[in-house]
């Protein structure tokens, strides 16, 4: 299975973006899927995680603004990002990290 992230772009502060991560195969058997982000000069950090059962976890800085969800029928993971802030600017990566799967990054830039 390969992961392909898309949906990044340039948006003004307060705006919204939806990231998608399309898998080349079934994700129904993958338990944990996540979105990570990496800003220039910083380490890659997890942003949100979802289990196969739908349990979600978020880093404190995005709680209430970001929503992670998955559509197993479409083999796609999503990240809905609302009320974006300049500090959300980063390259975002989707992953099934415990299965060793990583997508290529998609750039999100939030202007002030």
PLY file of the C-alpha trace (Angstrom):
ply
format ascii 1.0
element vertex 112
property float x
property float y
property float z
element edge 111
property int vertex1
property int vertex2
end_header
0.00 0.00 0.00
1.21 3.49 -0.86
-0.12 6.75 0.53
-0.62 9.93 -1.52
-1.30 13.18 0.32
-2.93 16.18 -1.32
-4.92 19.29 -0.56
-2.29 21.65 0.75
-2.00 25.22 -0.38
-1.84 28.86 0.60
-4.62 30.22 2.79
-5.16 33.30 4.91
-5.30 33.08 8.66
-8.75 31.99 9.75
-9.30 30.00 6.61
-9.79 26.29 6.06
-8.20 23.46 4.14
-8.97 19.77 3.83
-6.08 17.40 3.34
-6.63 14.00 1.78
-4.47 10.90 1.87
-5.42 8.33 -0.73
-4.16 4.80 -0.27
-3.38 2.53 -3.20
-4.93 -0.37 -1.35
-7.29 -1.14 1.45
-6.88 0.70 4.74
-9.56 -1.23 6.57
-6.92 -3.49 8.07
-4.75 -0.60 9.23
-5.41 0.31 12.85
-3.62 3.59 13.49
-3.38 6.34 10.89
-2.02 9.79 11.54
-1.19 13.17 10.20
2.20 14.65 11.03
3.67 18.03 10.21
7.15 19.45 9.93
7.96 23.13 9.88
11.33 24.38 8.58
14.10 23.68 11.08
11.83 21.67 13.35
11.22 18.00 13.92
8.28 16.12 12.46
5.51 15.93 15.05
2.21 14.11 15.15
-0.85 16.32 14.75
-3.75 13.88 14.89
-4.33 10.15 15.07
-7.31 7.93 14.37
-7.81 4.26 15.08
-9.73 1.78 12.97
-12.50 2.09 15.52
-12.68 5.83 15.06
-10.97 6.91 18.26
-9.13 10.17 17.70
-6.34 12.08 19.43
-5.03 15.55 18.72
-2.07 17.61 19.78
-3.29 20.38 22.08
-2.49 23.15 19.62
-5.06 21.91 17.08
-7.84 20.67 19.34
-11.15 22.20 18.39
-9.81 23.35 15.01
-8.71 20.18 13.21
-10.68 16.99 12.61
-9.17 13.72 11.45
-11.44 11.16 9.84
-11.16 8.20 7.55
-13.34 6.62 4.88
-12.37 2.98 4.67
-14.67 2.45 1.69
-12.70 5.07 -0.24
-9.37 4.06 1.28
-8.79 7.67 2.22
-7.68 9.53 5.33
-8.62 13.18 5.79
-7.65 16.16 7.90
-10.12 19.02 8.03
-8.33 22.14 9.21
-10.35 25.17 10.28
-9.39 28.49 11.85
-5.90 28.12 10.49
-3.08 30.09 12.06
0.32 31.07 10.65
1.94 28.66 13.09
0.12 25.82 11.35
2.31 26.37 8.30
4.30 23.21 7.62
4.64 20.23 5.36
1.94 17.77 6.35
2.45 14.01 6.04
-0.04 11.18 6.33
1.13 7.93 7.81
0.24 4.49 8.98
3.35 4.66 11.05
3.10 1.28 12.77
2.71 -0.33 9.35
5.71 1.57 8.01
3.70 3.60 5.54
4.31 7.27 4.86
2.93 9.57 2.21
4.83 12.36 0.56
4.27 15.73 2.15
1.85 18.42 1.14
2.71 22.03 1.90
0.33 24.16 3.96
1.10 27.85 4.20
-1.04 30.19 6.29
-0.52 33.90 5.74
-1.19 36.45 8.45
0 1
1 2
2 3
3 4
4 5
5 6
6 7
7 8
8 9
9 10
10 11
11 12
12 13
13 14
14 15
15 16
16 17
17 18
18 19
19 20
20 21
21 22
22 23
23 24
24 25
25 26
26 27
27 28
28 29
29 30
30 31
31 32
32 33
33 34
34 35
35 36
36 37
37 38
38 39
39 40
40 41
41 42
42 43
43 44
44 45
45 46
46 47
47 48
48 49
49 50
50 51
51 52
52 53
53 54
54 55
55 56
56 57
57 58
58 59
59 60
60 61
61 62
62 63
63 64
64 65
65 66
66 67
67 68
68 69
69 70
70 71
71 72
72 73
73 74
74 75
75 76
76 77
77 78
78 79
79 80
80 81
81 82
82 83
83 84
84 85
85 86
86 87
87 88
88 89
89 90
90 91
91 92
92 93
93 94
94 95
95 96
96 97
97 98
98 99
99 100
100 101
101 102
102 103
103 104
104 105
105 106
106 107
107 108
108 109
109 110
110 111
